[in-house]
Amino acid sequence: MDSAPQEQNPDQFVRYEVKDAVAWIWLARPQYSNAQNYRMLNELDGCFRRAVEDDAVRAIVLGGEGKHFSAGHDLGTPDKDKHLPRERIHLWPDHLTRGGAEAQYALEQDAYLGLCRRWQEVPKPTVAMVQGACIAGGVMLAMMCDMIVASDDAYFQDPVLRMGVPGVEYTPHLFDLPPRIAREFLMLGQRLTAQRAYDFGVINRVVPRADLEAQTAAIAADLAKQPAFGMVLAKQAMNFIENIRGKRTSMDALFHIHHLAHAHNQLVTGNLVGGMDAKAMSSANKAAAGEGGKA
């Protein structure tokens, strides 16, 4: 069910509210299908920090306003802001002072890989509430949460191989999916329906669209009742297990491969993503879906 946007500052791209003991963080660019520019990501980080520092908050829900959870990275809206100064979260240099491949590498090390890791390690339970499209950068945000509840019309997609790039900057979905299905998901770039994602164990619930917010709220309320420090330790235990299995090293390796692709694209085409803008990607995605392109 679409959540009616509450009054907010029109210059903000993320909305924050607390209901009982649950912080609800909303991606709030529905007119652009919640495409992620760097200001949105910094605001999102501020909301996670706010939730962590509020002792009354015991669980966190991440959702998206409007028809879609997130169409991914901002490839060309009026608020695209790659070439503007940004608040750096980690101790990486300002990408605007760097040249060549280093500029994009420094930017994405901080803004994508770094932030997703940071949010995954938030010491409170997190639930992604996904409806409609969850594409590329949207998959990154959903998959870094502890649990995912999806509506029956939701789908997941990482189609960036069309740009000559082998997956997004933070790719836990390739770690979590069975190997053959991960290859299919990456190499064909087709949509993975919510039901199929559930069948492979990468999301927790598939619910009717009309029940999405209520059922997500019920799960978050149950999480909020658990002992706070016990939950911290449970999250650490799961992260330890995933890292022993190689998740952190895998994400580092995939990030480096991602940036080799960016550097190659820049040399060959003069463009990070091989000249594929938002319109071209949207058209290709729709065409693939129309041809039965569901993984």
C-alpha positions in Angstrom: 0.0 0.0 0.0 1.4 3.4 -0.9 2.0 5.5 2.1 0.7 9.1 1.9 3.6 11.5 2.2 3.6 13.6 5.3 4.5 17.3 5.2 8.2 17.7 4.7 10.8 20.1 3.5 10.6 20.0 -0.3 14.4 20.1 -0.4 14.7 16.8 1.4 14.8 13.5 -0.4 14.3 11.3 2.6 11.5 11.4 5.2 11.8 10.2 8.8 9.1 9.3 11.3 8.8 7.2 14.5 5.8 5.1 15.2 5.9 3.5 18.7 9.4 2.0 18.9 10.0 1.8 15.1 11.7 4.4 12.9 10.3 4.6 9.4 12.7 5.9 6.8 11.1 6.8 3.5 12.9 7.4 0.2 11.0 10.5 -0.9 11.5 11.1 -4.6 8.4 9.3 -5.9 8.3 11.5 -9.0 11.6 9.9 -10.1 10.8 6.4 -8.7 13.1 7.2 -5.8 16.2 7.3 -7.9 19.2 7.8 -5.6 21.4 10.9 -5.9 24.2 11.6 -3.5 22.2 14.0 -1.4 19.6 11.4 -0.9 22.2 8.9 0.3 23.7 11.4 2.8 20.2 12.2 4.1 19.6 8.5 4.4 22.8 8.1 6.4 21.6 10.9 8.7 18.3 9.1 9.3 20.0 5.8 10.2 22.3 7.7 12.6 19.2 9.4 14.1 17.5 6.1 14.6 20.6 4.5 16.2 21.1 7.4 18.6 17.4 7.4 19.7 17.2 4.8 22.5 13.4 4.7 22.1 13.8 3.3 18.6 14.2 -0.5 18.7 13.7 -1.3 15.0 14.0 0.4 11.6 11.9 0.1 8.4 13.3 1.4 5.1 10.6 2.1 2.5 10.0 4.1 -0.7 7.1 6.5 -1.3 5.0 6.0 -4.4 4.7 3.2 -6.9 8.3 1.9 -6.7 10.8 1.2 -3.9 13.7 2.5 -6.0 14.7 2.6 -9.6 18.3 2.7 -8.6 21.0 5.3 -9.2 20.1 8.7 -10.5 21.1 8.6 -14.2 19.9 12.1 -15.2 17.1 13.8 -13.2 17.2 17.5 -12.6 18.7 16.9 -9.2 21.5 14.6 -10.3 24.5 15.9 -8.3 27.7 13.9 -9.0 29.7 17.0 -9.9 28.6 19.0 -6.8 30.5 19.0 -3.4 29.1 16.4 -1.1 29.5 15.6 2.6 31.9 12.7 2.8 31.0 10.0 5.3 34.3 8.2 5.5 37.9 9.3 5.4 38.2 9.2 1.6 39.5 12.2 -0.4 37.1 14.5 -2.2 36.4 13.0 -5.6 36.3 16.5 -7.1 40.0 17.0 -6.4 40.9 13.8 -8.2 41.2 12.8 -11.8 40.9 9.7 -14.0 39.6 6.5 -12.6 40.5 7.7 -9.0 37.7 10.3 -9.0 34.9 7.8 -9.4 36.6 5.1 -7.3 36.9 7.5 -4.3 33.3 8.7 -4.7 31.8 5.3 -4.8 34.1 3.8 -2.2 32.5 6.3 0.2 29.0 6.8 -1.2 28.0 3.2 -2.2 30.3 0.5 -0.8 31.1 2.4 2.4 27.6 3.5 3.2 25.9 0.1 2.5 28.4 -1.6 4.8 27.9 1.0 7.4 24.1 0.6 7.3 24.4 -3.2 7.3 26.2 -2.9 10.6 23.6 -0.7 12.2 23.1 -2.3 15.7 19.3 -2.3 15.4 17.2 -4.6 13.2 16.3 -3.3 9.8 13.5 -4.3 7.5 13.2 -3.3 3.8 9.6 -2.8 2.6 9.7 -3.2 -1.2 7.0 -2.5 -3.7 7.1 -2.2 -7.5 10.6 -1.8 -8.9 13.7 -2.5 -6.9 16.5 -2.0 -9.5 20.3 -1.9 -9.2 21.0 0.7 -6.5 17.6 -0.2 -5.1 18.7 -3.8 -4.7 21.7 -2.6 -2.8 19.6 -0.8 -0.3 17.1 -3.6 0.2 19.7 -6.3 0.5 21.8 -4.6 3.2 18.7 -4.8 5.5 18.3 -7.7 7.8 14.9 -8.7 6.4 12.9 -7.9 3.3 9.1 -7.8 3.0 7.9 -7.4 -0.6 4.6 -6.9 -2.2 3.3 -9.4 -4.7 3.9 -6.9 -7.5 7.5 -6.2 -6.6 10.5 -7.3 -8.6 14.3 -7.2 -8.3 16.7 -6.4 -11.1 20.4 -5.6 -11.6 20.5 -4.9 -15.4 23.7 -2.9 -15.5 25.6 -5.3 -17.6 23.9 -3.4 -20.4 26.2 -0.6 -19.5 29.2 -2.9 -19.7 29.4 -3.0 -15.8 29.2 -6.4 -14.0 26.7 -5.6 -11.3 26.3 -2.6 -8.9 28.9 -1.4 -6.4 27.6 -3.4 -3.5 26.3 -6.8 -4.6 25.2 -9.1 -1.7 22.5 -10.5 -4.0 25.2 -12.3 -6.0 26.4 -13.7 -2.7 23.0 -14.7 -1.4 21.5 -16.2 -4.6 22.3 -19.8 -5.6 25.2 -19.6 -8.1 23.3 -20.6 -11.3 20.5 -18.1 -10.5 23.0 -15.4 -9.6 24.7 -15.9 -13.0 21.3 -15.7 -14.7 20.3 -12.6 -12.7 23.6 -10.8 -13.6 24.2 -12.0 -17.1 20.6 -11.6 -18.5 19.6 -8.6 -16.3 16.0 -9.8 -16.2 13.5 -9.2 -13.4 13.4 -11.6 -10.5 9.8 -11.7 -9.2 9.1 -11.3 -5.5 7.8 -14.9 -5.4 10.9 -16.3 -7.0 13.2 -14.3 -4.8 11.2 -15.7 -1.8 11.6 -19.2 -3.2 15.4 -18.7 -3.3 15.4 -17.4 0.3 16.7 -13.9 -0.4 13.5 -12.2 0.9 11.4 -13.0 3.9 7.8 -12.4 2.9 5.6 -11.8 -0.1 2.3 -10.1 0.7 -0.5 -8.5 -1.1 0.3 -4.9 -2.0 -2.7 -3.6 0.1 -1.2 -5.4 3.2 2.4 -4.5 2.7 2.7 -1.7 5.2 0.6 -3.4 7.9 2.5 -6.7 7.7 5.9 -4.9 7.6 4.8 -2.9 10.7 3.8 -6.2 12.5 7.2 -7.7 11.9 9.0 -4.5 13.0 6.9 -4.4 16.1 7.9 -8.0 17.0 11.6 -7.1 16.4 11.2 -4.1 18.6 10.1 -6.3 21.5 13.3 -8.3 21.6 16.1 -7.4 24.1 18.1 -4.6 22.7 21.6 -5.8 23.5 20.6 -9.4 22.5 19.6 -8.0 19.1 23.0 -6.3 18.8 24.8 -9.5 19.4 22.5 -11.5 17.1 23.3 -9.1 14.3 27.0 -9.3 15.0 26.7 -13.1 15.0 25.1 -13.2 11.6 27.6 -10.7 10.2 30.5 -12.8 11.6 29.1 -15.9 9.9 28.6 -14.2 6.5 32.1 -12.7 6.7 33.6 -16.1 7.5 31.8 -17.4 4.4 33.6 -14.6 2.4 31.0 -11.9 2.1 33.2 -8.9 2.9 36.0 -10.1 0.7 33.6 -10.9 -2.1 32.1 -7.4 -2.0 35.6 -5.8 -2.1 36.5 -8.0 -5.2 33.3 -7.1 -7.0 33.7 -3.4 -6.2 37.2 -3.5 -7.8 35.8 -5.3 -10.9 33.0 -2.8 -11.1 35.6 0.0 -11.3 37.7 -1.7 -13.9 34.5 -1.6 -16.0 34.0 2.1 -15.3 37.6 2.8 -16.3 37.3 0.8 -19.5 34.1 2.6 -20.4 35.7 5.9 -19.9 38.6 5.0 -22.2 36.5 3.5 -24.9 33.4 5.6 -24.9 34.3 8.6 -22.8 31.4 7.7 -20.5 31.3 5.8 -17.2 28.2 3.7 -18.3 28.9 3.4 -22.0 26.5 6.1 -22.9 23.4 4.4 -21.4 21.3 7.1 -19.8 18.1 6.7 -17.8 15.8 6.7 -20.9 17.9 4.1 -22.7 18.0 1.8 -19.6 14.3 2.2 -19.0 13.5 1.3 -22.6 15.7 -1.7 -22.5 14.2 -2.9 -19.2 10.7 -2.5 -20.5 11.6 -4.3 -23.7 13.1 -7.2 -21.8 10.0 -7.5 -19.5 7.8 -7.5 -22.6 9.8 -10.4 -24.0 9.1 -12.5 -21.0 12.2 -11.2 -19.3 11.5 -12.5 -15.8 14.2 -14.6 -14.1 
